[in-house]
Amino acid sequence: MTTVAILGAGRGLGAAVARRFGRAGFAVGLVSRHQGHLDALAAELGQDDVQAQGFTADVRVPATIATALQQVSEALGPIEVLQYSPLPEQAFMRPVLETTAADLRGAVDFSIHGSVAAVEQVLPGMRSLGGGATPSILFVNGDAAVRPDRTRTGTSVAFAGQAAYAELLHEVLGEEGIYVGQLIIGGQIIEGDPEKDPDALAERLWELHTGRDTFRIQVGVD
């Protein structure tokens, strides 16, 4: 059995992705900062016959990401799919003239340094997967990644940098058979919405992983 590791796993999109990939036979590594929340989510997923386990990491501390992802692969099996989707902090969303260098540093640590650390950790294992595997690295971002918002400066700058990194990975790793894709979500995730319900978004991420023929899908972006 191979594994999907979800960085930034929560009860909304993270849980929906866990169920979608779990139905396809993946074990699920749930990664976020709070072990209690992860344990509760893993127990809920278990009721849906999804094998899931939680591991703690702070995406602003790269060493914790490496440790958590190593633990995921040891406990559940090799990581075939990595999803990087932690929810940005409100502190990153300041107007441009109120944004300090320290504000930007936090946002860049969160979106860029964290994602690079995650990719560095999983890439050797993805390269060693046997035939029939379809390794994927999936990024989830708000629309500030493609449409800067002067009221959300830190996120706009950091998401744009992460988007550039992801697109470069898409070009280079695609030559090795490792797919890299990005889902852009405009506005809030809305339960019951035909496009932005967590289950609908999880299906779009599944389509990226299985289709492997486009870099980016945008939902709810004008």
N, C-alpha and C positions, 0 to 999 in steps of 0.2 A: 504494500500500500504506500502511496505517496501522499504528500501533505500540502495543504495551502496554509501559509502563514499570513495572518492579518494583523498588521501593525496599526494600532488605533481602533482595536475591536471594541464595539459597544453594542447596545441592544437594538440599534437601528440598522444602518447599512451593514455593519460588521456581522450582526446576527443573520441578516438575510443572505449575505454572501456565504456564510458558514453553512447555512441550510442548502443553498443552491449547489455548492461544490460537494457538500456531504452527500447529497442525493446521487451524485455521480461517483461516489466511492472514495472521495478524499477524506483523510483525517484532517482535523482543523487545529492549528496552533493559534490561540488567541493571545495577542500581546498588547498590553497597556500598562499603566502605572499602578493599578490597584488590584491586588490579588483577590480580595474579597469579591469585587465586582466580576472578575474573570471566573472565579469558581462558581458563582451563581449562574452566570451565563452558560458555562460549560454544562452545568447540571440541567438547565432548560433545554439545551441542544441535545443532550443525551435522551431526553424524553421523546425527541423526534428521530431517534436512532442515528444521530450524528456523533461520531467519536471526536470529542473536543477536549482540549486541556489548556489552561491559562498559564502564561509566563509573564513576569513583570519586566518592564524596561521603561526608561525615560528617553524619548527620541532626541532630547537635547544633550544626552550623554552617550556618545557613540559606543563606548565600551559596554554599556548595558544592552544595547541592541545586539551586538555580536554575541554576548553571553546568552541572551534569551533565544536567539535564532539557533544557536548551537544546541541549546536544551530542547528546542522544538524538534530538531532533526533526530536527536538521540532518543527522545521519548516516543515520537510518533512515526518517524520514518523520514526519508529524504524529502526536502522541500522542492516541489515541482513548480509551485506557484507562490509568488510573493506579492501581496497587496500592501502598498504604502498609503495609508489614508487616515493619519491622525488628525483630529479636529483642532484647527488653529486656536490659539489663545486670544481672548479679547484684547489683550495688551498690544497685540500686533496691528490692531485695526484703528489707527489714529489718523487724523487728517495730515496731509503731507507737511504742512508747516509746523505741526506739533510733533513730528516724528524725529526722534533723536538717533544718534549712532547706536546707542545701547538698544533702542527699540528694534532697529534693523538687525543688530547682531542676534538677538533672540529669535527673530523670525527666520533668519538664514540658518541658524543652528537647527531649528525645527524642521524646515522644509528641504534644505539642501544638504547640510552636513549629515543629518539623520538618514536621509534617503541614500546618500552615497555609502554610508556605513552599512546599511542594510544590504545593498547590492553587493558590496565587497564580501560580505559574509556568505551570501547564498550562491554566488556565481560559481565557485569551484565545484560545489555539489551539483548544480544544474548541468555543468559541463560533463560530469561523470555519469549522469543518468543513462540508463541503457536504451536500446532501441524501443520505439513505441512511445517514449515519453515526449511530452510537448511542454517544455518549460516556458513559463511566462512571468514577466514582471509587470505589474499593473499599478499605475498611479491614479489616484482620485484627487481632483482639485475643484475648487470653486471657480466661478467664471472670471475672477480677478487674474487668473493665470493667462487669459487671452484678452482681457479687457480691463486694463488698470483702472482702479477706482481711487480718486484722490482722498476719499474718506477712509480707505483701508490700505494705507501705504505699505506697511510692513508685509502684509499678506500679498499685496500686488507685486512687490519687488521679489519676494522670496518664491512665490508660486511661479512667476515668470522664469526665474532661474531654474527651478525644478523642472519646469516644462522643457526648457532648452536641454537640460541634462538628459531627460527622458527621451527626447527626440534623437539626440546623439546616440544614446544607447540603442534605440530602435534601429538606426542605420547600421551600427557596427555589429551588435549581437545578432541581428537578423541573418547575417552571413554565417553564423554558427548554428542557426536553427533555434535560437532563444528569442522568443517574441517579447517585445516591450510595447505597451500601449497605455493610453491615458483616457480616463473618463472625466469630462468637464461637466459639472452640475451648476446650472444657474439658479441662484437663490436657495431657498430652504428645501430640504427633503420633506415631503408631505405625505403622510400616510393616506392611502385611498386615492391619491392622484394617479391618473393613468400612466404618466411618464415618470413622476418623481417619488412614487411610493418606493420604500426600500426594496421590496421584492422585484419591482420593475427595473430598478437600477442594478440590482444583483444580476438580473438576466442580461443586462447590457454588458456587464463585466464578463459574464460567461461567454457572450457572443465575441467579445474581444479575444478571450483566451482560445476559443475554438475556431473562430474565423481566421484570425491572424493575417488579415489582408488590408488592414488600415491602421494607422497610428492612433487616431483620436476619434472619439465619439463625443458629441456635445448634446446635452439634454437641457432644455429650458433656457437656452442662451439665445437672445434676440439677434 
